[in-house]
Amino acid sequence: MLCQTLKENDFLSSPYATWPEVECLWSPPASDIYIRCNEVHVWRIPLDLPISQVNSFEQTLCFDELSKANRYYSCVDRQRYKASRGSLRKILSKYIGSEPSEIQFAYSSSGKPSLSSGLNSESLCFNMSHSNQYALCAITLNRSIGIDVEYLRPAPDMLSIAKRYFASDEYETILSLSPDIREQAFYTLWTLKEAYLKATGEGIRGLGNIEVKFSQIESIVSVIDNKNNLKEDCWTTHRFTPANNYAAGLTVKGKDDLVFKFYNIEQL
């Protein structure tokens, strides 16, 4: 169940006051990137880049990535996909000391990417999400991680989507909100749920099988299944705002003192 204060008047007058949010101060990275075992690095990636930069990224992509890019009908979507994959390779190369074009990926049965074991970098875990003009990449060590970002675009079928994919209490909460805050609440909840499912590897098909509960003391999300059974409670989940009109969720395995750092790829 969502924390009951979501339905109280203080929530309606001061939206999301009770929803755990981590403050993100985007900063340039150090010249030599180093990640500690208790750190989570989040990279913000603009996708509408000059054509010359996209062409440069294109030279680093593999055949499968280029083939997928060419399947996009829109030229804008093709360019954004190339920018996201090229940026991902550039970021990862700084951590593992490899050329971007030499990076190879492996994929789980649900499609979750990881670095190929041949790169001797099994400890580096990452996840990526993109929406409209931005992508986000989250990186950590030896921890499952998931991230999701959504552009807050009008969604006429929002309630039908919520009814299909959200738990019943979550849907009722969305339905009870006034229209001016319903959209942001929908995207906030969506990104938190999808980030969790990406971290666990369950995939989007599990959206309706979990329900988010917020702790008011810790920024922790507990998850129960559709039979009201508490699932393994060892995940830290935060929401944050990567840019105006965007919502994002981040889930990482563990409850220890994690340190979150937010970087702009422009300074990389």
C-alpha positions, 0 to 999 in steps of 0.5 A: 500500500502507498503510505496513507498520507498520500491521500491526506489533505497535506499531500494535496496541498503540498504534492509529494511531501511524503515521497522520498526524494534525493536531491540531485546536484549535477556536477562535472566529474573528476578527470579520473573517474573512480567509484567506491563500493558504496557509491551510486553514480547517475549520469544525465545525458542530453540526446538532442546533439549536433549531427557531428557529435551523433556521427562521432558516436555512431562510429563506436556502435556495434552492428546490432545497435546500428540495426536497432537505430535504423528500425526507428521510423523517426529521424529524431528517434534514430539520432537520439538512440545513437546518442544514448548508446554512444554516450553509454559507451563513452561513460562506461569506457571511463570506468573500465579503461577501454575504448568505447568501440571495444565494449561488448554487452551481454543481455539477460533473458528479460533484456537487461544489459550488462558488460561482457565477462571478457572485459574483466569488469564484472563488478561494474553494474549499470542501467539506463533509461531514456525519454524524450530529450534526456537519458539517465545512466546509473552505475554502481559496484556489485549491486543490482541497479535499475533506473527509469526516467519519463517525460511528463507528457499528457497521457489521455489514457493515463487512468486506463494504464494505471488500472491495468498495470498498477495495484488496486490501491495505487490506482485508487490513489491516482484516481482520488487526486485532483487532475492538476497533480494526477499526471505527476503522481502517475509518472512518479509512481510509474518510474519508481515501480519500473526502476524496481523491476529493472533492478530485480530483472523482472521486467515491466510485466511485473508492474501489476504484481507489486505495490509500493510502500513508503517509509517516512523515516527512511528513503526505503521502498518495501514491496508486497506482491498481489497476495499481500506477501512482503517481498525481499526487503533489501532495496533502496529506492529514490525518486528525483527530478532530473530536469523540468517536466521529468520524473525519475526513479532509482533502485539499488540493492542494499540498505547501507549508507549509499552515496549518490553522485550526479554527473553531467556528461557534457563535462566528461 
